[in-house]
Amino acid sequence: MASRLPSAPPGISGFTYVRPLGTGGFADVFLFEQNLPRRPVAVKVMLEDVVDESLLRMFNAEADVMARLSAHPSILTIYEASISADGRPYIVMEYCPTSLTNRYRREVIPVAEVLQLGVKIGSALETAHRAGLLHRDIKPSNILVTTFGSPVLSDFGIAAAISERPSADEVFAMSVPWSAPEIVDERVAGSVAAEVWGLGATLYSLLAGRSPFERAGSGQNTRDQLKSRIRKAAYTPIERADVPARLEQVLARSMSRDPAQRHASAAELAHELQLVQHELGMPHTPMEVAGDAWATAGAAVDFADDRSRGPVRPSVAYESRRPARATRAPERRPDEGTILAGAEPARGLSTGVKIALLAGGGVLLAAGGALTTLLLVGGIG
């Protein structure tokens, strides 16, 4: 079934639209060019007809989580987030020209590249975990490749806080082929152990050319069939002569049915991948993990924030020295449309354009005597 067409690109001051990049269930991604400084950027914008409190919470959390973590070299960088001219929340991010979405199905990815990627993404996950955050959707399509060829973890749209107690309104979201058994059974919504599984399953896919419990050349790969195999967690060796037995052991442990039998942390998994590099005579990929001082700095991400956070027109109260003058209701010509209560037309504008400043920070534009646009730029806090 063909995917839907992308929505209209958002109007964002200081950015020039180029072309669409992709569509999703709740948001679209577009390529823009930032005018100053000049650079290509990816803009993720929510669909106009799906914005509600729950999705605003997720969108705000994604922006805040990325802002907290994007200093890490293996996590996608965020530049800004706000509300577009048409009222849709958006995030401006680093533009990555490629991803691993389907590459592993088209070509054989070298073992050395997969090991390097595993250490880098493992370092990124460990940094997120030390900050008390879970990604919850580790899979090949959420690993992008920067212009310089470095893998970065993206799409924190269903990120959550690490918590020992699941909340009553916890969201169970999963990408089944790479989800752990406890996620598939909805026993937990996310955990460090489940993230270890997700990374192991992703590395397996990059080496095997298919997801771990997918049967090659078979039509028996429905969602329910994959869930059934994941629950059993019977590891199938990768059929590649260049994949060493030691690497198979590492991946099999990361995808153990029992979470307690997996690596205790993403850092431990990344370290074992380094040991495989050592045994193969490859250069060690350094682990880049933030220290404890960084992890405890700053305010925690508020996953309950469902406010529509965007630009607010600042106002400063001051006492005027001018004598007070009587005010009267503004006159209205028949062709001007209705002037909203509390509006006062601005003076001195050319080309027949009039601006009325509305209570709460709105701006009412009238061009050539006809009402054309209502742009709310304040009061959305």
N, C-alpha and C positions, 0 to 999 in steps of 0.2 A: 504494500500500500504506500502510495507516495506521501511524503511529508507535506505539511501545509506550507503555504507561502509565508515569508517573513512579514511581520507587521511593518508599519511605516517607521522609518528611523526617527529617533527623538531629536528635537531641536535643542542643541546645547551651545551656549555661548562660548566662543573661543575654540570650537571644534568644527571641522568640515567633514561631512559625510562622504564616504568612498563607496562601500558596497556591503551587502550582508555577508556574514560569516557562518551563521548557523541558527537553527530554531530549536526550541525546547518546549516542554509542557507549560512552563510558567514564564519564560523569558526568551528573548532573542538576543543574538550577539551580532554587532555590526563593526566593520572596520571604519574608523575615523582617522583624520589627521589633526593632531593638536597644532594650533597655530603658533603658540609661544609657550615653551620651547617647541620647535618643529620636530614632530616625531609621529610615527604611526601608533595608534592605540586601539585596543578592543573595548567596545562599550557594551556591557550587558544591561538590558533594560527590561523591566517587567511588562507583561502584556496588560493592556488597559482594562480588559474585562475580567481579569482574575485577581486584581488587587483587593485583598481583604486583610483582616487583622492577623491571621495566622501566617499568611505569606509575607506581610510586612515584617513580622517578627523574624522570619527566616532570612529575609533580604537584609534587614539591619544587622542581624547576627553574622551573616556572611561578610558584609563589609567590615564589621568590627574585628572579626577573627582574622581576615586577610590583612587588615591594617596592623594587627598585633604581630602577625607571623611573617609578613612578606619581606622583612629584612633578611630572612634566611635565603641563601643563594639557591636553594632548591625548592622554593615556594614562589608561586606566581606573584609578581609585584602589583599592588594596587596604587593608583595615583590619586583618585578622589572618588567620592560618591555624593549624590545629591538628588534633586528632583528636576526633571526636564521641564521645558516650557509647556508641554501638554499634560503635566501632572504625573508622569510616570517615574518611579524611582530608577536610578541607574548607577552603575559602577564603571569607572574607567580603569582599565587594567593594561598591563604590558601585553603587547601583541606578539604572539608566538605563531610562526607560519605553519608549523606542522604539529601533529600529535601521534600517539601510538594507537589510535582508534582501530585501524585495520592493517597497519603495517605488518604486524606479526603473522597475519593470514596471507600476505602477499609475498613475503620473503623470509629467508632464514636469517635471524638476527644473531650476530656473533656472541659467543659465550662471554667474551671479555666485556662487550658493551652492556650485556644484561647484568653482569656482576657490578660494574661501575654504577649503573642505574640503581641497583638494589641498595648499595651503600648510601648513595646520595638521597634517595627517597626515604630510606630507613632513618637517616639523620634528620630529615625534615619532620618525619612523624614523631621521632623521639623529642624533638624540640617542641612540637605541638603538645605532646603528652605532658612534658614538664611544665608547660603553661596551663595545664588543666583542661586541654581541649582535645576533642576527638574529631576526625575527619568524617568517618562513617561511610565513605563511598570510594574505597580504593579499588581502582580498576584501570586497565590500559588507556581508555579514552580520557581519563582525568589526569593523565601525565602528558603534558605538552612539551615541545622542544623549542627552545629559544633560538633566536637568529644565530647564536654562536654554538648551537648544537648541544646545549646542556638541558637535561630533563628537569622539569619543575612540576610540582604538585599543584593542581588547580581544583576549582569547583568545590568550595566549602559551603555549598547551599544547604546541606543538611547536617552541618557541624553541630556538636553539642558539647556540653561540659562533662568532664569525667565525674561520675557520681556513683557512690556505692548503692544508693537507694533509687530505684526507678520511680519517676513521677507518674501520677495518675493519667496525665495527658501526654505521655511520651509517644513520639512518633516512630513507627516501625517502617523505615524506608530501606530498601535493599536493591542491589543489582545482583540478582540471583547467582549467575555463574561464578561470582567471586565472593559470595557471602558465606560466613561460617555457619556451621550447623545450628548454633544457638541463636543466630540471627534469623535463619530460615524458619526455625520453630517459634520465633518471637518470644524466646525466654528472656532475652536482653535486647535493648535497642542499640547498644554500642558498648565497646570495652576495649582496653588495650590489647587483650588477647585476640579479639575479633579483628583488630587492625593488623596484628601480626599475620593472621590467616589471610587477610585481604592482600597484603604485600606479597606473601608467599605464593598465593594463587595467581597474582599478576605476573610475577617472575616466571612461574610455570608456563603461563600462556605465551609469554614472549619467546620462550625456548621451544615449546611444543607446537606452536602455531594454532592452538585451540585452547579453550578454557579447560580447567583440570578435569571436569566430570562430563565433558562433551565427548560423544563417540564420533570419531572421524568417519566421514562417508556414510553417515547413518541419518535417517529421518527421525530417530528416536531421541530428540533433544528438546522436547517441550519444556516449559517452565516447571511443570509438576514432575516430569521425569528427572530433570536436573536436581530438583529439591530432594527427591528420593535418594539419589546417589550421594548428594552432599551429606545427608543425615548419616549414611553409612561410613562416609569418609575413607573409602578404600583407595589408597594412593596407587596410581598407575604410572610406572616409570616412563620417562620421556624417551622416545625412540630416536635418539641422536647419539652417534658414536663419539662426538666431541664433548658431550656433557658428562663430566666425571662423576663417579659414584659418590664422592664426598658431597657434591652439590645436590645430588638426588636426596641424600640423607638430610641435608639442611632443609630442603623444601618439604620433604615428608614430615619432618618434625613441626615445621611452621603450620602445616595443615593437619595436625593431629585432631582427632575427634574430641578428645578431652582438652579443654582450654588450659588446664594445669600442666599438660605435657608439652605445650608449645614453648617457644622462647618467652622468657619473662618480660621482655621489652623489645621495642623496635631496635634499640641500640645493640642488644645481644644478637639479634638476627643479623644486623649489619656487620657486627664483628665476625660472626661465623662466615659471612660472605668474604670478608677480608682474608680470613684464613684459607679459603678456597683459592683466592687470588695468589696467595703466597705459595700454596702447593703447586699451582700451575706456572709459577715463575713470572707472574704478571705484577706490574707496579701496584702498590696498594692505593686504593682510593681513600683519601682522608675522610674521617668522620667529622662533620661540622655540626656540633650540638651546642646550643646556648647554655650558659652556666646558670646556676641556681639564683644568682643575684638578678639576672634578667627575668627569669621565670616568675619571680615573686614581685617584680616591679609593676607599677601601673594598676589601674582598676580592672576588676574582672569583667568579662563580657557579659552583658545583660541579655540573656536569651528570652526575656519576657517583654522586651521593649517593642511595642507595636506602633510607635509614633511614626508619622510621616515626616521624617527629618529632612529638611532642605534649607534653602537660603532664606534668611530672615532679614528684612530691611531694618537696619538699626535706627533707633530714634533716641535723641538726647533731649531731656526736658530742660528748658531754660526760661528765664524771665525776660520778656521783651521790654525794651525801654520805650517802644512806640505807644502812643495813646490808643486805648481800645476803641474800636469802631463798630458801629452797628452792622449786623449781617442781615441779609435778606435772601429769600429763596431764589436760586438761580433761575433765570428765564430759559424757556425751551422753545426753540423754533420747531415747526411741524416736521422738518426733515432731519432733526437731530437725534430722534429716538429719546428714550427715557434716561434722565440723569439720576443715578441712584442717590438715595438719601445720604447726606454727609459728604457729598462730593463737591469739590470746588474746582472749576476749570482753570488750568494753568494759562498764564498770559505770555505773550511774546513769542509764540511758536509760529514758524513759517509754514508755507505750503498747505494751509488749511488743516493742520493736525492739531487736535486738542487732546490733552491728557487730564483725566480727573483722578485725584488721589482719593482712594476709598478708605473708609474706616477699616482697620485691621490690616492695612498694607496692600490693598489691591490697586491695580491701575486700569482705568477704563480709557481705551483709545478710541478716538473718533476721527476718521480721515475724510476730508471732503464733505463734512456734514453728515456722514452716515456711520453708524456704529459698526465697527469691524471686529474688534478683538477684546476679550476680557482676559487679562493675564494676572493671575494671583502670584505675587512675589513675596508676600509676607503673611504673618499670622498662621504659619503651618508648623511652627516650632520645633 
